[in-house]
Amino acid sequence: MGVSRQRSAKGYKADIVKEAIMRHRLRMTRARYKREFATVYKSSKCAVCGNLAWGGVICSKKRGAVCQKHCYECCCFEPQFYKCTYQETEPIDMKSWQRICSAADLEELARHMDYCLSYGAMLAAKEKPTDEDKSRAANLAREMAYMREKPKYIIEATADEDGNHGVIDSDNGRRAAVFVVYLPEVKMWTAVRYF
């Protein structure tokens, strides 16, 4: 009886964290739209030459109104199909998200994130992991994560405009496709992977 209550309490806590992450994602999307519309429709002057853009277009590359002739001269314009081929990098809030783990403090989160990502990488290497493979991978990942002097993943101290802290892999110095955010609704730090 006590075990089922404990599991349901954990499931309830996970649901609350998931809802808080979705609210954070919605706030990020709203803030991004506000920033984009503030720059794109800021003025009717051409972003290239500075003249009034009568009969112009809104350019995603220049983030504003542009004279039609500049659009035709741009390297991204495809005259055969009469369209722009400029592709922006997809913002984080539009990508798929997966919650990795949550913790009360950043040090604990960095250790647990190391464990979870190592465990996931070990399981991904196997085609069809068995229960024995899963337990072996869990033990190995736990040893690797908690035996290190410093965590493998370094959480940046400063947050971006959306409150997300970047994560850097200390082995290769590259930014991981993970961010850490503090969710005040649940008073926890949460690591989220995007892809």
Residue, then its C-alpha position, 0 to 999 in steps of 0.5 A: m500500500g505504501v509503495s503504490r502511494q509513493r509511486s503515485a506521489k512521484g508520478y504526480k510530482a513528474d506531472i507537475v514538473k511537466e506542466a511547469i515546463m510546458r508553461h515555460r515553453l509557452r512563455m518562451t514562445r510569446a516572448r519570441y513573438k514579441r521580440e520578432f514583431a517588435t523588430v520586423y514591423k518597427s518601421s517602414k524604411c528599407a533595412v538595406c538602403g534606408n528609403l521608404a519601402w513602398g511596395g516592398v516585402i518583409c524580409s526574414k533575413k534582414r528582420g524588416a521591410v525591404c525594397q522589392k529590388h533588394c529582394y531580387e538581388c539577394c542571394c536567397f531569392e530563387p527567381q525560377f520559383y519566385k520565392c525566398t529560400y532563406q531558412e532560419t535556425e529553428p528556435i528552441d521553443m519550436k523543437s521537440w523537448q524531453r525532460i532529463c531530470s530535476a533536482a533542488d540544487l544545481e550541483e545535484l542536477a549536474r551529477h544526475m544529468d551526467y548519469c541520465l545522459s550517460y545511461g541513455a547513450m549506453l542504451a542507444a548503443k544497443e539494438k535491443p537492450t535486455d533487462e540485464d543490459k539496462s541494469r549493467a548500463a545503469n550501474l556503469a553510468r552511476e559509477m561514472a557520474y558519481m565517481r568524477e571529481k567534477p560533473k561532466y556537464i557544466i551549467e552556465a551561471t548566466a541565463d539567456e533572455d528566456g531564463n535558460h542556462g546553457v549546458i557545456d560538455s566539459d570533455n569537448g568544450r561544446r554546448a550540449a543540446v540541453f538547457v537548464v531552467y529554474l521552475p518557480e512553480v515547483k521550486m526545482w531546477t530542471a534539465v531539458r534536452y531539445f532535438 
